[in-house]
Amino acid sequence: MGLEDDPFDWRVTKDGQLLVSRGGRVVTTIRGTAADKLLGRLERAGDDETQHLLARATGNYKRGNERRG
């Protein structure tokens, strides 16, 4: 199951927090200048790049050491 099958979603709250969710559950909340910086990048990104930015923000991305089964 990859980003194509189970993509990340995001939304911005009234107070500027960036909520990142996957599968209908919030997986991380980003606040402050980090949220502002990521939001700027998300607004300019395409669909694939958006998914990779969100995956990196949550820490949920391949590091190169996973085994294929």
PDB file with SEQRES, HELIX, SHEET and CRYST1 records, atoms N, CA, C and O in Angstrom:
SEQRES   1 A   69  MET GLY LEU GLU ASP ASP PRO PHE ASP TRP ARG VAL THR          
SEQRES   2 A   69  LYS ASP GLY GLN LEU LEU VAL SER ARG GLY GLY ARG VAL          
SEQRES   3 A   69  VAL THR THR ILE ARG GLY THR ALA ALA ASP LYS LEU LEU          
SEQRES   4 A   69  GLY ARG LEU GLU ARG ALA GLY ASP ASP GLU THR GLN HIS          
SEQRES   5 A   69  LEU LEU ALA ARG ALA THR GLY ASN TYR LYS ARG GLY ASN          
SEQRES   6 A   69  GLU ARG ARG GLY                                              
HELIX    1 AA1 GLY A   32  ARG A   44  1                                  13    
HELIX    2 AA2 ASP A   47  THR A   58  1                                  12    
SHEET    1 AA1 3 PHE A   8  VAL A  12  0                                        
SHEET    2 AA1 3 LEU A  18  ARG A  22 -1                                        
SHEET    3 AA1 3 ARG A  25  ILE A  30 -1                                        
CRYST1    1.000    1.000    1.000  90.00  90.00  90.00 P 1           1          
ATOM      1  N   MET A   1       0.854  -1.176   0.000  1.00  0.00           N  
ATOM      2  CA  MET A   1       0.000   0.000   0.000  1.00  0.00           C  
ATOM      3  C   MET A   1       0.899   1.238   0.000  1.00  0.00           C  
ATOM      4  O   MET A   1       1.686   1.445   0.923  1.00  0.00           O  
ATOM      5  N   GLY A   2       0.773   2.047  -1.036  1.00  0.00           N  
ATOM      6  CA  GLY A   2       1.610   3.216  -1.166  1.00  0.00           C  
ATOM      7  C   GLY A   2       0.804   4.503  -1.128  1.00  0.00           C  
ATOM      8  O   GLY A   2      -0.369   4.520  -0.757  1.00  0.00           O  
ATOM      9  N   LEU A   3       1.469   5.573  -1.522  1.00  0.00           N  
ATOM     10  CA  LEU A   3       0.824   6.876  -1.511  1.00  0.00           C  
ATOM     11  C   LEU A   3      -0.313   6.956  -2.522  1.00  0.00           C  
ATOM     12  O   LEU A   3      -1.268   7.704  -2.317  1.00  0.00           O  
ATOM     13  N   GLU A   4      -0.221   6.193  -3.611  1.00  0.00           N  
ATOM     14  CA  GLU A   4      -1.296   6.209  -4.601  1.00  0.00           C  
ATOM     15  C   GLU A   4      -2.553   5.539  -4.057  1.00  0.00           C  
ATOM     16  O   GLU A   4      -3.668   5.985  -4.327  1.00  0.00           O  
ATOM     17  N   ASP A   5      -2.366   4.464  -3.286  1.00  0.00           N  
ATOM     18  CA  ASP A   5      -3.492   3.712  -2.737  1.00  0.00           C  
ATOM     19  C   ASP A   5      -4.090   4.373  -1.498  1.00  0.00           C  
ATOM     20  O   ASP A   5      -5.299   4.295  -1.280  1.00  0.00           O  
ATOM     21  N   ASP A   6      -3.274   5.008  -0.703  1.00  0.00           N  
ATOM     22  CA  ASP A   6      -3.710   5.612   0.560  1.00  0.00           C  
ATOM     23  C   ASP A   6      -3.032   6.976   0.713  1.00  0.00           C  
ATOM     24  O   ASP A   6      -2.073   7.104   1.474  1.00  0.00           O  
ATOM     25  N   PRO A   7      -3.522   8.002  -0.004  1.00  0.00           N  
ATOM     26  CA  PRO A   7      -2.844   9.299   0.004  1.00  0.00           C  
ATOM     27  C   PRO A   7      -3.068  10.086   1.293  1.00  0.00           C  
ATOM     28  O   PRO A   7      -4.015   9.839   2.039  1.00  0.00           O  
ATOM     29  N   PHE A   8      -2.179  11.030   1.528  1.00  0.00           N  
ATOM     30  CA  PHE A   8      -2.322  11.972   2.629  1.00  0.00           C  
ATOM     31  C   PHE A   8      -3.292  13.071   2.226  1.00  0.00           C  
ATOM     32  O   PHE A   8      -3.396  13.413   1.048  1.00  0.00           O  
ATOM     33  N   ASP A   9      -3.998  13.622   3.198  1.00  0.00           N  
ATOM     34  CA  ASP A   9      -4.839  14.805   3.027  1.00  0.00           C  
ATOM     35  C   ASP A   9      -4.324  15.862   3.986  1.00  0.00           C  
ATOM     36  O   ASP A   9      -3.653  15.547   4.969  1.00  0.00           O  
ATOM     37  N   TRP A  10      -4.641  17.115   3.698  1.00  0.00           N  
ATOM     38  CA  TRP A  10      -4.235  18.187   4.596  1.00  0.00           C  
ATOM     39  C   TRP A  10      -5.274  19.284   4.587  1.00  0.00           C  
ATOM     40  O   TRP A  10      -6.018  19.463   3.622  1.00  0.00           O  
ATOM     41  N   ARG A  11      -5.306  20.026   5.707  1.00  0.00           N  
ATOM     42  CA  ARG A  11      -6.171  21.195   5.803  1.00  0.00           C  
ATOM     43  C   ARG A  11      -5.560  22.162   6.812  1.00  0.00           C  
ATOM     44  O   ARG A  11      -4.773  21.777   7.677  1.00  0.00           O  
ATOM     45  N   VAL A  12      -5.942  23.408   6.675  1.00  0.00           N  
ATOM     46  CA  VAL A  12      -5.441  24.456   7.556  1.00  0.00           C  
ATOM     47  C   VAL A  12      -6.586  24.900   8.449  1.00  0.00           C  
ATOM     48  O   VAL A  12      -7.695  25.145   7.973  1.00  0.00           O  
ATOM     49  N   THR A  13      -6.315  25.005   9.759  1.00  0.00           N  
ATOM     50  CA  THR A  13      -7.319  25.460  10.709  1.00  0.00           C  
ATOM     51  C   THR A  13      -7.341  26.979  10.742  1.00  0.00           C  
ATOM     52  O   THR A  13      -6.475  27.634  10.163  1.00  0.00           O  
ATOM     53  N   LYS A  14      -8.340  27.537  11.425  1.00  0.00           N  
ATOM     54  CA  LYS A  14      -8.467  28.991  11.531  1.00  0.00           C  
ATOM     55  C   LYS A  14      -7.261  29.635  12.197  1.00  0.00           C  
ATOM     56  O   LYS A  14      -6.897  30.767  11.875  1.00  0.00           O  
ATOM     57  N   ASP A  15      -6.634  28.905  13.135  1.00  0.00           N  
ATOM     58  CA  ASP A  15      -5.487  29.475  13.848  1.00  0.00           C  
ATOM     59  C   ASP A  15      -4.151  29.163  13.175  1.00  0.00           C  
ATOM     60  O   ASP A  15      -3.095  29.377  13.770  1.00  0.00           O  
ATOM     61  N   GLY A  16      -4.188  28.653  11.925  1.00  0.00           N  
ATOM     62  CA  GLY A  16      -2.967  28.476  11.149  1.00  0.00           C  
ATOM     63  C   GLY A  16      -2.264  27.136  11.299  1.00  0.00           C  
ATOM     64  O   GLY A  16      -1.182  26.944  10.744  1.00  0.00           O  
ATOM     65  N   GLN A  17      -2.855  26.211  12.034  1.00  0.00           N  
ATOM     66  CA  GLN A  17      -2.250  24.882  12.161  1.00  0.00           C  
ATOM     67  C   GLN A  17      -2.504  24.090  10.886  1.00  0.00           C  
ATOM     68  O   GLN A  17      -3.560  24.220  10.266  1.00  0.00           O  
ATOM     69  N   LEU A  18      -1.550  23.283  10.506  1.00  0.00           N  
ATOM     70  CA  LEU A  18      -1.672  22.427   9.326  1.00  0.00           C  
ATOM     71  C   LEU A  18      -1.884  21.000   9.817  1.00  0.00           C  
ATOM     72  O   LEU A  18      -0.997  20.409  10.433  1.00  0.00           O  
ATOM     73  N   LEU A  19      -3.070  20.448   9.537  1.00  0.00           N  
ATOM     74  CA  LEU A  19      -3.405  19.091   9.966  1.00  0.00           C  
ATOM     75  C   LEU A  19      -3.193  18.144   8.794  1.00  0.00           C  
ATOM     76  O   LEU A  19      -3.763  18.337   7.720  1.00  0.00           O  
ATOM     77  N   VAL A  20      -2.380  17.131   9.000  1.00  0.00           N  
ATOM     78  CA  VAL A  20      -2.101  16.138   7.967  1.00  0.00           C  
ATOM     79  C   VAL A  20      -2.779  14.847   8.390  1.00  0.00           C  
ATOM     80  O   VAL A  20      -2.571  14.356   9.499  1.00  0.00           O  
ATOM     81  N   SER A  21      -3.602  14.297   7.483  1.00  0.00           N  
ATOM     82  CA  SER A  21      -4.326  13.064   7.808  1.00  0.00           C  
ATOM     83  C   SER A  21      -4.111  12.029   6.724  1.00  0.00           C  
ATOM     84  O   SER A  21      -3.733  12.337   5.594  1.00  0.00           O  
ATOM     85  N   ARG A  22      -4.366  10.794   7.110  1.00  0.00           N  
ATOM     86  CA  ARG A  22      -4.272   9.669   6.180  1.00  0.00           C  
ATOM     87  C   ARG A  22      -5.278   8.636   6.637  1.00  0.00           C  
ATOM     88  O   ARG A  22      -5.315   8.267   7.811  1.00  0.00           O  
ATOM     89  N   GLY A  23      -6.084   8.175   5.716  1.00  0.00           N  
ATOM     90  CA  GLY A  23      -7.114   7.198   6.061  1.00  0.00           C  
ATOM     91  C   GLY A  23      -8.173   7.770   6.984  1.00  0.00           C  
ATOM     92  O   GLY A  23      -8.774   7.034   7.767  1.00  0.00           O  
ATOM     93  N   GLY A  24      -8.410   9.072   6.905  1.00  0.00           N  
ATOM     94  CA  GLY A  24      -9.429   9.702   7.727  1.00  0.00           C  
ATOM     95  C   GLY A  24      -9.016  10.054   9.140  1.00  0.00           C  
ATOM     96  O   GLY A  24      -9.828  10.559   9.915  1.00  0.00           O  
ATOM     97  N   ARG A  25      -7.744   9.790   9.492  1.00  0.00           N  
ATOM     98  CA  ARG A  25      -7.247  10.077  10.842  1.00  0.00           C  
ATOM     99  C   ARG A  25      -6.112  11.081  10.776  1.00  0.00           C  
ATOM    100  O   ARG A  25      -5.237  10.976   9.916  1.00  0.00           O  
ATOM    101  N   VAL A  26      -6.119  12.048  11.670  1.00  0.00           N  
ATOM    102  CA  VAL A  26      -5.035  13.029  11.730  1.00  0.00           C  
ATOM    103  C   VAL A  26      -3.783  12.324  12.237  1.00  0.00           C  
ATOM    104  O   VAL A  26      -3.790  11.718  13.309  1.00  0.00           O  
ATOM    105  N   VAL A  27      -2.703  12.411  11.451  1.00  0.00           N  
ATOM    106  CA  VAL A  27      -1.461  11.745  11.847  1.00  0.00           C  
ATOM    107  C   VAL A  27      -0.444  12.723  12.413  1.00  0.00           C  
ATOM    108  O   VAL A  27       0.442  12.324  13.169  1.00  0.00           O  
ATOM    109  N   THR A  28      -0.559  13.998  12.058  1.00  0.00           N  
ATOM    110  CA  THR A  28       0.336  14.986  12.648  1.00  0.00           C  
ATOM    111  C   THR A  28      -0.260  16.376  12.518  1.00  0.00           C  
ATOM    112  O   THR A  28      -1.065  16.646  11.626  1.00  0.00           O  
ATOM    113  N   THR A  29       0.148  17.250  13.423  1.00  0.00           N  
ATOM    114  CA  THR A  29      -0.237  18.654  13.399  1.00  0.00           C  
ATOM    115  C   THR A  29       1.032  19.472  13.357  1.00  0.00           C  
ATOM    116  O   THR A  29       1.934  19.278  14.171  1.00  0.00           O  
ATOM    117  N   ILE A  30       1.103  20.395  12.398  1.00  0.00           N  
ATOM    118  CA  ILE A  30       2.284  21.238  12.235  1.00  0.00           C  
ATOM    119  C   ILE A  30       1.863  22.669  12.526  1.00  0.00           C  
ATOM    120  O   ILE A  30       0.854  23.148  12.010  1.00  0.00           O  
ATOM    121  N   ARG A  31       2.649  23.348  13.360  1.00  0.00           N  
ATOM    122  CA  ARG A  31       2.300  24.699  13.813  1.00  0.00           C  
ATOM    123  C   ARG A  31       3.420  25.688  13.513  1.00  0.00           C  
ATOM    124  O   ARG A  31       4.548  25.305  13.203  1.00  0.00           O  
ATOM    125  N   GLY A  32       3.087  26.940  13.612  1.00  0.00           N  
ATOM    126  CA  GLY A  32       4.066  28.016  13.558  1.00  0.00           C  
ATOM    127  C   GLY A  32       4.727  28.196  12.213  1.00  0.00           C  
ATOM    128  O   GLY A  32       4.102  28.025  11.166  1.00  0.00           O  
ATOM    129  N   THR A  33       6.019  28.551  12.254  1.00  0.00           N  
ATOM    130  CA  THR A  33       6.742  28.842  11.016  1.00  0.00           C  
ATOM    131  C   THR A  33       6.910  27.600  10.150  1.00  0.00           C  
ATOM    132  O   THR A  33       6.967  27.706   8.925  1.00  0.00           O  
ATOM    133  N   ALA A  34       6.991  26.429  10.768  1.00  0.00           N  
ATOM    134  CA  ALA A  34       7.092  25.191   9.988  1.00  0.00           C  
ATOM    135  C   ALA A  34       5.820  24.990   9.165  1.00  0.00           C  
ATOM    136  O   ALA A  34       5.893  24.566   8.012  1.00  0.00           O  
ATOM    137  N   ALA A  35       4.664  25.287   9.740  1.00  0.00           N  
ATOM    138  CA  ALA A  35       3.398  25.169   9.017  1.00  0.00           C  
ATOM    139  C   ALA A  35       3.342  26.179   7.876  1.00  0.00           C  
ATOM    140  O   ALA A  35       2.907  25.847   6.773  1.00  0.00           O  
ATOM    141  N   ASP A  36       3.777  27.403   8.133  1.00  0.00           N  
ATOM    142  CA  ASP A  36       3.782  28.438   7.094  1.00  0.00           C  
ATOM    143  C   ASP A  36       4.684  28.052   5.932  1.00  0.00           C  
ATOM    144  O   ASP A  36       4.314  28.212   4.769  1.00  0.00           O  
ATOM    145  N   LYS A  37       5.856  27.548   6.250  1.00  0.00           N  
ATOM    146  CA  LYS A  37       6.810  27.151   5.216  1.00  0.00           C  
ATOM    147  C   LYS A  37       6.264  25.984   4.382  1.00  0.00           C  
ATOM    148  O   LYS A  37       6.330  26.013   3.153  1.00  0.00           O  
ATOM    149  N   LEU A  38       5.729  24.965   5.051  1.00  0.00           N  
ATOM    150  CA  LEU A  38       5.187  23.816   4.339  1.00  0.00           C  
ATOM    151  C   LEU A  38       3.964  24.211   3.517  1.00  0.00           C  
ATOM    152  O   LEU A  38       3.798  23.726   2.398  1.00  0.00           O  
ATOM    153  N   LEU A  39       3.119  25.067   4.039  1.00  0.00           N  
ATOM    154  CA  LEU A  39       1.932  25.497   3.314  1.00  0.00           C  
ATOM    155  C   LEU A  39       2.320  26.206   2.013  1.00  0.00           C  
ATOM    156  O   LEU A  39       1.684  25.993   0.981  1.00  0.00           O  
ATOM    157  N   GLY A  40       3.348  27.037   2.054  1.00  0.00           N  
ATOM    158  CA  GLY A  40       3.826  27.698   0.848  1.00  0.00           C  
ATOM    159  C   GLY A  40       4.292  26.704  -0.199  1.00  0.00           C  
ATOM    160  O   GLY A  40       4.028  26.872  -1.390  1.00  0.00           O  
ATOM    161  N   ARG A  41       4.983  25.674   0.248  1.00  0.00           N  
ATOM    162  CA  ARG A  41       5.462  24.644  -0.692  1.00  0.00           C  
ATOM    163  C   ARG A  41       4.305  23.805  -1.228  1.00  0.00           C  
ATOM    164  O   ARG A  41       4.311  23.427  -2.399  1.00  0.00           O  
ATOM    165  N   LEU A  42       3.311  23.509  -0.384  1.00  0.00           N  
ATOM    166  CA  LEU A  42       2.168  22.711  -0.815  1.00  0.00           C  
ATOM    167  C   LEU A  42       1.334  23.435  -1.867  1.00  0.00           C  
ATOM    168  O   LEU A  42       0.813  22.815  -2.794  1.00  0.00           O  
ATOM    169  N   GLU A  43       1.213  24.747  -1.714  1.00  0.00           N  
ATOM    170  CA  GLU A  43       0.409  25.522  -2.661  1.00  0.00           C  
ATOM    171  C   GLU A  43       1.034  25.567  -4.046  1.00  0.00           C  
ATOM    172  O   GLU A  43       0.326  25.763  -5.034  1.00  0.00           O  
ATOM    173  N   ARG A  44       2.338  25.391  -4.136  1.00  0.00           N  
ATOM    174  CA  ARG A  44       3.031  25.413  -5.432  1.00  0.00           C  
ATOM    175  C   ARG A  44       3.266  24.016  -6.005  1.00  0.00           C  
ATOM    176  O   ARG A  44       3.657  23.882  -7.165  1.00  0.00           O  
ATOM    177  N   ALA A  45       3.033  22.986  -5.212  1.00  0.00           N  
ATOM    178  CA  ALA A  45       3.383  21.618  -5.604  1.00  0.00           C  
ATOM    179  C   ALA A  45       2.280  20.956  -6.428  1.00  0.00           C  
ATOM    180  O   ALA A  45       1.102  21.292  -6.310  1.00  0.00           O  
ATOM    181  N   GLY A  46       2.697  20.007  -7.266  1.00  0.00           N  
ATOM    182  CA  GLY A  46       1.757  19.153  -7.979  1.00  0.00           C  
ATOM    183  C   GLY A  46       1.294  18.029  -7.060  1.00  0.00           C  
ATOM    184  O   GLY A  46       1.700  17.962  -5.900  1.00  0.00           O  
ATOM    185  N   ASP A  47       0.454  17.159  -7.575  1.00  0.00           N  
ATOM    186  CA  ASP A  47      -0.112  16.093  -6.748  1.00  0.00           C  
ATOM    187  C   ASP A  47       0.946  15.152  -6.174  1.00  0.00           C  
ATOM    188  O   ASP A  47       0.931  14.861  -4.978  1.00  0.00           O  
ATOM    189  N   ASP A  48       1.863  14.675  -7.016  1.00  0.00           N  
ATOM    190  CA  ASP A  48       2.894  13.751  -6.531  1.00  0.00           C  
ATOM    191  C   ASP A  48       3.814  14.418  -5.518  1.00  0.00           C  
ATOM    192  O   ASP A  48       4.138  13.838  -4.482  1.00  0.00           O  
ATOM    193  N   GLU A  49       4.228  15.630  -5.825  1.00  0.00           N  
ATOM    194  CA  GLU A  49       5.125  16.337  -4.911  1.00  0.00           C  
ATOM    195  C   GLU A  49       4.429  16.637  -3.589  1.00  0.00           C  
ATOM    196  O   GLU A  49       5.061  16.590  -2.533  1.00  0.00           O  
ATOM    197  N   THR A  50       3.132  16.945  -3.635  1.00  0.00           N  
ATOM    198  CA  THR A  50       2.361  17.184  -2.412  1.00  0.00           C  
ATOM    199  C   THR A  50       2.399  15.958  -1.507  1.00  0.00           C  
ATOM    200  O   THR A  50       2.617  16.081  -0.302  1.00  0.00           O  
ATOM    201  N   GLN A  51       2.189  14.781  -2.081  1.00  0.00           N  
ATOM    202  CA  GLN A  51       2.206  13.555  -1.296  1.00  0.00           C  
ATOM    203  C   GLN A  51       3.576  13.325  -0.661  1.00  0.00           C  
ATOM    204  O   GLN A  51       3.660  12.905   0.493  1.00  0.00           O  
ATOM    205  N   HIS A  52       4.633  13.592  -1.395  1.00  0.00           N  
ATOM    206  CA  HIS A  52       5.983  13.402  -0.852  1.00  0.00           C  
ATOM    207  C   HIS A  52       6.300  14.423   0.239  1.00  0.00           C  
ATOM    208  O   HIS A  52       6.938  14.083   1.235  1.00  0.00           O  
ATOM    209  N   LEU A  53       5.864  15.659   0.062  1.00  0.00           N  
ATOM    210  CA  LEU A  53       6.071  16.668   1.100  1.00  0.00           C  
ATOM    211  C   LEU A  53       5.340  16.287   2.387  1.00  0.00           C  
ATOM    212  O   LEU A  53       5.887  16.417   3.483  1.00  0.00           O  
ATOM    213  N   LEU A  54       4.110  15.818   2.246  1.00  0.00           N  
ATOM    214  CA  LEU A  54       3.336  15.418   3.434  1.00  0.00           C  
ATOM    215  C   LEU A  54       3.934  14.181   4.093  1.00  0.00           C  
ATOM    216  O   LEU A  54       3.958  14.087   5.320  1.00  0.00           O  
ATOM    217  N   ALA A  55       4.410  13.244   3.302  1.00  0.00           N  
ATOM    218  CA  ALA A  55       5.034  12.048   3.862  1.00  0.00           C  
ATOM    219  C   ALA A  55       6.286  12.422   4.649  1.00  0.00           C  
ATOM    220  O   ALA A  55       6.525  11.890   5.733  1.00  0.00           O  
ATOM    221  N   ARG A  56       7.076  13.331   4.105  1.00  0.00           N  
ATOM    222  CA  ARG A  56       8.292  13.756   4.810  1.00  0.00           C  
ATOM    223  C   ARG A  56       7.944  14.516   6.086  1.00  0.00           C  
ATOM    224  O   ARG A  56       8.631  14.380   7.098  1.00  0.00           O  
ATOM    225  N   ALA A  57       6.884  15.312   6.040  1.00  0.00           N  
ATOM    226  CA  ALA A  57       6.472  16.080   7.222  1.00  0.00           C  
ATOM    227  C   ALA A  57       6.023  15.158   8.351  1.00  0.00           C  
ATOM    228  O   ALA A  57       6.195  15.489   9.524  1.00  0.00           O  
ATOM    229  N   THR A  58       5.456  14.017   8.012  1.00  0.00           N  
ATOM    230  CA  THR A  58       4.996  13.089   9.047  1.00  0.00           C  
ATOM    231  C   THR A  58       6.085  12.109   9.470  1.00  0.00           C  
ATOM    232  O   THR A  58       5.944  11.412  10.474  1.00  0.00           O  
ATOM    233  N   GLY A  59       7.170  12.059   8.701  1.00  0.00           N  
ATOM    234  CA  GLY A  59       8.213  11.088   8.996  1.00  0.00           C  
ATOM    235  C   GLY A  59       7.889   9.726   8.414  1.00  0.00           C  
ATOM    236  O   GLY A  59       8.595   8.756   8.688  1.00  0.00           O  
ATOM    237  N   ASN A  60       6.828   9.635   7.611  1.00  0.00           N  
ATOM    238  CA  ASN A  60       6.375   8.366   7.052  1.00  0.00           C  
ATOM    239  C   ASN A  60       6.793   8.278   5.589  1.00  0.00           C  
ATOM    240  O   ASN A  60       5.979   8.461   4.684  1.00  0.00           O  
ATOM    241  N   TYR A  61       8.052   7.999   5.378  1.00  0.00           N  
ATOM    242  CA  TYR A  61       8.567   7.874   4.014  1.00  0.00           C  
ATOM    243  C   TYR A  61       9.684   6.852   4.002  1.00  0.00           C  
ATOM    244  O   TYR A  61      10.284   6.569   5.039  1.00  0.00           O  
ATOM    245  N   LYS A  62       9.962   6.302   2.842  1.00  0.00           N  
ATOM    246  CA  LYS A  62      10.991   5.270   2.727  1.00  0.00           C  
ATOM    247  C   LYS A  62      12.371   5.858   2.991  1.00  0.00           C  
ATOM    248  O   LYS A  62      12.692   6.949   2.520  1.00  0.00           O  
ATOM    249  N   ARG A  63      13.159   5.145   3.725  1.00  0.00           N  
ATOM    250  CA  ARG A  63      14.512   5.578   4.053  1.00  0.00           C  
ATOM    251  C   ARG A  63      15.546   4.789   3.255  1.00  0.00           C  
ATOM    252  O   ARG A  63      16.745   5.037   3.380  1.00  0.00           O  
ATOM    253  N   GLY A  64      15.089   3.836   2.431  1.00  0.00           N  
ATOM    254  CA  GLY A  64      16.000   3.060   1.614  1.00  0.00           C  
ATOM    255  C   GLY A  64      16.414   1.735   2.228  1.00  0.00           C  
ATOM    256  O   GLY A  64      17.111   0.951   1.585  1.00  0.00           O  
ATOM    257  N   ASN A  65      15.999   1.469   3.458  1.00  0.00           N  
ATOM    258  CA  ASN A  65      16.416   0.241   4.111  1.00  0.00           C  
ATOM    259  C   ASN A  65      15.282  -0.778   4.276  1.00  0.00           C  
ATOM    260  O   ASN A  65      15.444  -1.779   4.973  1.00  0.00           O  
ATOM    261  N   GLU A  66      14.135  -0.521   3.636  1.00  0.00           N  
ATOM    262  CA  GLU A  66      13.029  -1.453   3.753  1.00  0.00           C  
ATOM    263  C   GLU A  66      13.265  -2.660   2.828  1.00  0.00           C  
ATOM    264  O   GLU A  66      13.813  -2.528   1.734  1.00  0.00           O  
ATOM    265  N   ARG A  67      12.847  -3.803   3.289  1.00  0.00           N  
ATOM    266  CA  ARG A  67      12.955  -5.011   2.482  1.00  0.00           C  
ATOM    267  C   ARG A  67      11.682  -5.183   1.682  1.00  0.00           C  
ATOM    268  O   ARG A  67      10.586  -4.847   2.130  1.00  0.00           O  
ATOM    269  N   ARG A  68      11.856  -5.710   0.498  1.00  0.00           N  
ATOM    270  CA  ARG A  68      10.687  -6.032  -0.332  1.00  0.00           C  
ATOM    271  C   ARG A  68      10.347  -7.498  -0.091  1.00  0.00           C  
ATOM    272  O   ARG A  68      11.228  -8.357  -0.071  1.00  0.00           O  
ATOM    273  N   GLY A  69       9.059  -7.769   0.091  1.00  0.00           N  
ATOM    274  CA  GLY A  69       8.653  -9.116   0.446  1.00  0.00           C  
ATOM    275  C   GLY A  69       8.059  -9.926  -0.625  1.00  0.00           C  
ATOM    276  O   GLY A  69       7.691 -11.078  -0.396  1.00  0.00           O  
TER     277      GLY A  69                                                      
END                                                                             
